[in-house]
């Protein structure tokens, strides 16, 4: 299956076998996002996919892994509650940046969700000593 990001110029593929094995070929979307958990310390909020910068992997790092992709797709298709994406907002940025949730981000696009459940965390720059 071939997918195109609705806002950014990013294309990605999910092998048909993974898609079918997860049951995504029979999925009927009934909500704007996948169900997610929340905690009092870091409450979950729903934001538009357009408000989150698409995460990118460093060169040489595998994109969507088979086992993780099938497992998360299956959970999303069956309505299993998953953790929200962890995001932060760098200074002077207009969009959130994903700290944890690469697979959940792209699988949400593949399943046609318009929103992402996110948990906004304090900003940090891993490149600053």
N, C-alpha and C positions, 0 to 999 in steps of 0.2 A: 504494500500500500504506500502510495506517495502522498505527502502532505506539504502544504504551503502555509507558512505563518501568516495570519490575517493582517498584520501590521508591518512587521519587519520583513525584509527580503531574504527569508530563510526557507530552504526546502529540506525535508528529511524523509527517510523511509523507515517503515516497519515491515519486516518480512511477513508475507501473507500467512505463513505457518504460525508465527507468533500471534498474529491478530486472531486467527481462527481458534488456536489453542486456548486463548484467554476468553473466548466467547464474545469478543468485540464485534464480530460480524452479525450478531443478533441483538446488539445493544440499541435500545430506544431511549434517547435522552429525555429526562423529565424534569431536570433542574438546570440551573445556570452553572453549577460547579459540582465537583465530587463532594460527598459528605466528609466533614473533617471534625477533628477533636479541637478542644480549646482548653486553655488553663487560665486561672485568674491572673497569674503573673504576666502572661503573654497572650492576651485574648486574640482570638481569631477574627479577622474581618474579611469580607469579600470585596475584591477589587477587580476592575476590568483587566483582562490580559494585556490590553494596550498600556496600562499603567505600570507594567513590570518589564524591565529590559530582559530580552531573551538571554538566558545563560549560555555561555560558550565554554567548550572544553579546550584546554591547552592542546597544542599540536602534539600528536602522538598518543593522546588519551582517547580511549574508546568512547564513542558516543553513547547510544542506548545499548545496554547489555541485555542479552537474551533473558536470563533468569529473572532479573529485576523488572524488565519490561513486561514479561508475561504475568508475573506476580502482581504488579501494580495495576495493569490493565484489568486482570481478573477481579481485583478488589474494587476498582472503580465501576466496572460493569455490574457487579452484584450489589453495589451500594454499601460496601464495607467502609466504615469510618477510618480515615487516614489522617496522619498528622498534617497540619498546614505547611505550606512552604515557608521557610524562614527567610525573611528579607530584611534589608536595611536600606537607608536612603543616604547616599553620600552627600556631603555639603554641596550646595549649588546644583544638585541634580533634580530633575523634575519627575523621574521615575524611580521606582524601587529596583533594587538589585538583589538577585537570588543568592543567598548564602548556602542554602540547602534545599534541594528540590528539583534538580535537573530533570529527572525522569517524570515527575509529577507535572512539571511545566509542559513539556512536549506532549505527554500523553493526554493532557487536558485539551490541547489544541486538536490532537488526532480524533478525540471523541466529540469534538464540536462544542465544548464548554466555552462560554464567553467570559466567565469570571474565574478567579483563583482564590482559594482560601489562603490567607497569609497571616503570619505572626511577625509583626514588626519588631525587630531587635535593634539595640543600639548600634550605631555605625562604628566600624573599625576598619582600618587599612592594614592589611597584613604585610604591606611593603614598607611600613613605617617602623623604624626601630623603637 
